[in-house]
C-alpha cells in the first residue's frame, strides 16, 4: 500500500489522495442530507454540467503554472463559438452538414489559438503584465463579439449537434468524454513533454530558465496559444449544449476556474501544478453545487461556499508550515 500511494503521488500529485478523501466526505454528507443525491440522475446531471467549467479551468491552469493568468478565457471561448456559428449559418444553418461543422470547428480552434498567441506574444516579446494583457484581450474580444451579434444570441443549428451536446456513449455524456480526453492530453503535455518542463521552469524563475537555454518567449507564446485553443474547445462544447451562442455565456465561471486551480494545488506564483488534482477539485466543486441545489439552497449560496473553500485552502496552506514548525519546536 505505501508503494501504491507513493506511485499515485508521483504520477498525479500529492494533493490527489487528500482531495479524493474530501470528495468522499462530500458524497457521504450530501447523501445523508438528501436521498436524491446519490441517484444516477444526479450524477448524470453533474457529468453534463462539469465540462464547460472543466475545459475553461484547463485553459486557465497552464498560464498560472507559468506565473501568468488568462483572464480572456470566456471571451475567447465565446468568440470561437461565434466563429463556428457563423460558418454553420453561412452553410444553411439548420441544414448545414457535417463538413461545414468540421470546417467550423477548425476555424474556431484557429481563432482561439490566434487570440491566445497574440496575447502570449504581447506578454513574451513586449513585456506586458499577464493581467493587463489578458484583460485587454478580454475587453477587445468581448466588444468585438457584442458588435458582431448586436448583443443578441445566435441560434438555429443542425439537429445532429444535439448528439454532441446532449448525447451519451456507454452512459457517459459526450461533453464529459471530451473533457476527459482534454484532461489526459493536458496531463501528458504538462507532465511528460519538454514544453511542460519549460512551463514549470518559467513559472519558477524565467531569468534562470533563459540562462539554461529554455526558449522562454517562444514557450510563453505557445503556452497561451494552446490555452486559447482549449478555450475554443470549451466554446464549441457550450454551443452544442445550449444550441446557441452569446457573448455573455459563462461569464460567472471566470473566477471559479482560478478557485479550481488553487484548490487543486496549483502554485499561484507559478512553477507547479498537476492536472489530476485540478480535475478532482472540479468534481468536488460541481458536487457541492449540485448537493446545495438539491437541498433547496439559492444558487448564489454555492458561489459563497466556493469562496469559503478558497479561503480555507489558503489558510490551510499558509498554516501547515507554521503548525509543522510549532510541532517541531515543542518536540525539541
N, C-alpha and C positions, 0 to 999 in steps of 0.2 A: 504493500500500500504506500509506504513512503516513496518508493521509486516511481510509482504511478503518479503520485502527487507532484513530485519534482519534475517529471516529464511534462505534465499538464502545465505547470508553472513556467517551464522553459519555453514551451511551444506557444501558449496562449496568453501568458502573463500571470503574475501572482494575484491579480485582482479577481480573476475569474471565479475561483472557488468561493471567495467571500461573497461575490455578487450572486452566485448561484444559491448560496445559503440564504441571502436576503430575498431572492426570488421565491424560494421555497416557503420562507416565513410569510411572504405576501400572499401566496396561494392559500396557506392554512388560515390566515387571518380573515381574508375575504370569503373563503369557503365556509367558514363558520358563521360569518355575518350574513351571507346571502346564499340560499340554496341554489340559485340560478348561476352562480359564479363559475362553478366547476363543470358547467354543461358544455357540450360540444358546440352549441350555437354561440356561446360567449367566446370560446377560443377561436372559432371561425371568424367572429367579428373582429377580434384583436388582430388576427392574421391579415384581414383585409385593410385595417386602418394603419398598421405599422409601416408598410413600405414607403409611403410618402416621407414620413419623418426619418425613416432609416436611410434612404438614399441621400437625403439632404444632409444628414449627420455625417455620412461617409465623405461627402463633399467638403464638409467643414473640418473633418479630422486631419486631413493631410496638411493644410496650411497651418493649423495650430501646431502640429508637430515641428514645422519649420520656423516656429516663433513668429507666425503671422496670423492672419484671420481672413475669412472671406465673407464679408457682410452682404455680398451681392448674390448669394446662393438662390434666394427666392426670385429675384429679378431675372437672373439667368435662366432659371427653370421655366418661368412663365414666358419669356421671350422665345425660348426654344420650343415650347408648346405652341406658341403663336405661329412660329415658322412651319411646324407640322400642319397646323390647322389651315394655314393659308394655302399650302400645296394641295391638301385634300380638297379644299373648296375650289381651287383652280382646276381640279380634275374631276369635277362632278359632284363634290360634296357628299351627300348620302350614297351616290352611285360610284364613288371613287373605288378603284380596285386595289389589289394587294401591291402592285407595282408602285402606284402613287404613294401608298403608305410607306413602303421601303425607301423610296426616294426622299419622302418627307422626314423619316427617321434619320437618314444620313445627313440631311440638311440641318435638322435640329441639333444633332451632335456636333456638326461643324460650327454652327452658331455658338453653341455652348463652349466649345474648345477655343474658338477665336476670341470670345469675350474674356475667358479666363487667361488666355495667353497675353492679350493686351494689358490686362491688369497685372499679371506677373512681370511682364517686361517693364511696366512703369515702376514697379517696386524694385526690380533687379538692376535695371540699367540707369534709372533716373533717381534712385534713392528715395522714392516716395514711401511714406509710412504705410504699412498694410491697412491700417484702419482707414486712413484718408483715401488711399487708392481704391479700396473696395467700396467705401461709402460713395465716392464719386461715381464709380461704375454702377452702383445700385441706383442712384438718383438718375443717371443718364438712361439706363435701360428701362427703368420704371416709367420715366417721362416719355421715352420712345414708344413703349407699349401703350400708354394712355393715348398718345397721339394717333397711333395706328388703329386702335379699337374704339376711339372716342369714349373711352371709359366703360364700354359695354362688354357683353360676352360674345364669344364666337362659338356656335354650335352647328349641328347638322352634319354628323359624320356617319360613315358606313356602319352598318349593323355588326359587321364582324369585329369591330373594335371592342364591342361589349364582352366578347370572349376573352380579350386580353385584360380588360379591367375588372370583370366580374366572374370569369370562368375559373375552373379549378382542374388540376391534374392530379389524379390519385388522392383527391380530397384536399390538396394543398392549393390555396389561391394562386393564380398565375402571378399577380404582383409580388406575392411573398417569395415565389421561386426566383423572380427577377432580383429581389433584394438579397436572397441567399447567394445567388451567383455573383452579384456585385461585391458582396462582403468577402467571398472567397478570393475573388480577383484582387480586391484591395489588400487583403492579408498577404497574398503572395507578392504583390507589388511592393508593399512597405516593409515586409519582413524577410523576403527572400531574393531581392534584386539589388543591384548596385545603386539604382536610383533611390530605393528605400533607405539604404545605408547613408546615402548622401543627404537625404532629407533629415535624418536624425542628427547627422553631424552638423548640418547647417543650423538646426534648431539649438544645438548645444553651444556652438561657437562658430559663427560664419567666417570670421577672420582666420581662425586656425584651420578651418576647412579649406579655405582658399590657399593657404600656405601648404596644405597637404596634397594639393593637386586636384581637389574637387572642383568641377566647373560650377561654381556657385550660381552665377547669373543664369546660365542655361538651365540648371536644375530647378531654380525657382520659377522660371518661365514655364517649363514643362509641368511642374507641380500644379500651378494654377490652371494651366490648360486642361490637365486631367481632372482637376476639381470642377472646372466648367462643364466638361463632358458628363461627369456624374450628375451635375445639376440638370443637364439636358435630359438625361435618362429619367430623373425624377419628374421633369415636366411632361415627358411622354406618358409616364405612368399615370400622372394626375389627369391628363387629357382623356385617357381611356377609362379611368374610374368615374370622372364627373361628366363625361361626354360633352364637355365644354371647356373653354379656355377663357380666363380672365386675369388681368394684371394682378389683382389682389389675392389670388389663390395662394394659400399657405403663408400669409404674412405673419400669422401668430406663431409659426414654427421656428422662426429665426433664432431666438434666444434659447428655445428648448434644445436645439441642436448643440449649442455650446454647453448646456447643462448635461446632456447625454455624454458628451466627450469628457467632461471633468468627472462625472460620476463613474465613467469607465476607466479612470486612472490616467488620462492624458495630462501630461505636464502643461500647465497654462503658459509656461515660459519656453516651451519647445524642447525638443531633444528626445522625448519619449512618448510612446503611445502604441497601443495594440488594438487591433480591430475586434478581437473576440470579446474583451471586457466591455467595449463600447456597445457591441451587439446585444450583450446580456443586459446592459443598463437600459437600452432602448425597450427591451421586452418588459423590464421592471416598470418603467415609466408608463408604458401603454397599459400594463396590467393595473397599475394604480388608478389610472384614468377610468378604465372600464369598471373596476370594482366600485369606485366612488359613484359612477353613474348608476350602477345597479342599486346602490343604497339610496338613490334619490338626491344625491348632492348636486349642487349647482356646478356647471362646467367650469366656472371661474375658480371654484374651490380646488379643482385639480391643478390649475396653474399655480395657486398658492402653495399647495402641497409640494409641487415640483420645486418651487423656490425654496421651501424649507429643506428639501433634500439637498439642494446645492449648498445652503448654509451649513447643514450638518456635515456634509463631505469636507468642506473647507475647515471646519472646526476640528474634525477627527484627524485630518491630515496634518494640521499645524500642531495639534495637541499630542499626537502619537510620539514624536521625538522628545517632547517635553516630559511626557509620562515615563518614557523609557529612561531618560536621564535621571528623573527623580527616583525611579526604582533602583537604578544602579548606585546612586549616591546613598540611598538607605541601606542597600545590601552591603556597601563598604563599611 
